[in-house]
Amino acid sequence: MFENFLLQELTKRIGSQVEITLDNGSVEGILTATSTNFLTVSPVVAYGNPVNNPVFVAVAAINGIEFPQGV
């Protein structure tokens, strides 16, 4: 139930800068898509330019999400 609510809220934030915390690290970048089980994030490196290799994050593996302000 919580995952459905989370996905609904994240869908509203597609295109936003996001920091996702996982058990084994974190993923930072632009939220580009959501699906039933995964989020797609385009990592941002070097001068804020997105990378062409998206990262797929399992919704069940997410420990926390932040949306940095002023980025």
C-alpha positions, 0 to 999 in steps of 0.5 A, spaced: 500 500 500 505 504 501 509 503 495 503 505 491 502 511 494 510 513 494 509 511 486 503 516 485 507 522 489 514 520 485 510 520 478 508 528 480 516 529 481 518 526 474 524 531 472 526 533 479 533 532 482 532 526 487 537 523 492 535 516 493 538 512 499 539 504 499 542 499 503 548 499 499 549 506 497 545 512 494 543 514 487 543 522 485 540 525 479 534 526 475 528 522 476 525 520 469 520 515 470 516 510 475 513 504 474 510 499 478 517 496 481 522 501 479 524 508 478 529 510 473 534 516 474 539 519 470 545 520 474 548 527 474 555 528 473 560 534 471 557 541 471 550 538 472 550 534 465 545 528 465 549 521 463 546 517 458 546 511 462 540 511 466 540 507 473 534 503 475 532 503 482 527 497 485 522 501 489 522 495 494 530 497 496 529 504 497 530 507 504 529 514 503 528 519 498 530 527 498 529 532 493 534 537 494 532 545 494 536 550 490 539 545 485 
